[in-house]
Amino acid sequence: MRDILPALYEWYAAGSPFGLATVVAVDRSAPRDPGAAMAVGPGDEIVGSVSGGCVEGAVFELAREVIASGEARLETFGYSDEDAFAVGLTCGGEITLLVRRVSAADDPAFAAVAESVAAGRPVTLATVLDGPAPRGATLAVRPDETPAGSGTPGSTASTGPDGTPGPAGPDGAASAPPGPRDPDTGAVGSLGSGGLDAAVAADARGELAQGATGRRHYGPNGERREDAVTVFLHSFAPPPRMLVFGAIDYAAAVARIGAFLGYRVTVCDARPVFATPERFPAGAEVVVDWPHRYLSGTTTDTRTVVCVLTHDPKFDVPLLEEALRRPAAYVGAMGSRRTHDDRLERLRAAGVPEHELSRLRSPVGLDLGARTPEEVAVSVAAEVIALRWGGSGLPLTARGGAIHPR
């Protein structure tokens, strides 16, 4: 839902109800993961996708019905061997969708989620799927007890159209007033009972640290190890970082594809004549500093991608010494095989142990036969994606089994 959030917030802040369909469960080879969303807004405008085109027509009609009735619906779409023309997934998988109406009256937690995501702060949206609790009820939970949109320290507050405090909306959209905050849980909204709110808020904060999204089960009052109530926890962690070192043409292409993939991109180079914002995509942070010094003073985590494109030992070696001992999902360095062998010798001489050197992806990228900066960027992105999801890097025509294994 993150990618369509600015459009949703515009409708929400304008007081226009919309139908929101969210993937809450998948089985076998389904095209979209839990959390993918599609919405139908004013004038039957559609944003987002839940299946890549297989069931969107049926979801559109379902969303219109939900907008009119206000009653949330839980629907499952799968493949029908009996009727090849029935609405379903031609890939043979199965998806379950929650479709609900969203407006300030129906969903006070939505403004809190939108404000947190826009500000780059983690937040989890908990939504009731089934059971005695009201289907479609929502609760917005942040990692601490400072609620999103509360206007207290740690939140980003602004003034709404009527002069009341409200959260800053995505992409500068008009503000909407925040929902009520529970004084005990620090959460916005409610799932129908205080006990359920407290249990879900505690679990949501734990899951948010891992960026986990999925279903959880509780008793009517939040009892664990019961399954009377099913709740969908949708975690919105801040975007992962991509750190690109070396402000060359290849870096500009890698920065563009990194931003396209949803990374928060930083480009760093010690040479101010090359490290200029005009040479890189809008939104990329451009830093003039020695690469190893910048990296030692910034934060990385297990989702961070580090691309070393400096191609100069005086930059590469101290930078890689720092990068290989830090948490990161990917550390890659550009260069020929001869450059790679020389780089390894220098790193060993600097005392970098073999288990850290084994993390280095060099020469960077998958073998696509890439020549241009843009092609090399695709090669790098392909390796990053394959490493993230456990892909083989082989053509799908050369492999059997499910395309989207679960």
Beta strands, then each sheet from edge to edge (+ up, - down):
strand 1: 18-27
strand 2: 37-40
strand 3: 46-48
strand 4: 73-78
strand 5: 94-102
strand 6: 123-130
strand 7: 138-141
strand 8: 157-159
strand 9: 165-167
strand 10: 188-189
strand 11: 214-218
strand 12: 229-236
strand 13: 241-245
strand 14: 264-269
strand 15: 285-288
strand 16: 305-308
strand 17: 330-333
strand 18: 360-361
sheet 1: 3+ 2- 1+ 5- 4+
sheet 2: 10+ 7- 6+ 12- 11+
sheet 3: 8+ 9-
sheet 4: 15+ 14+ 13+ 16+ 17+ 18+
end
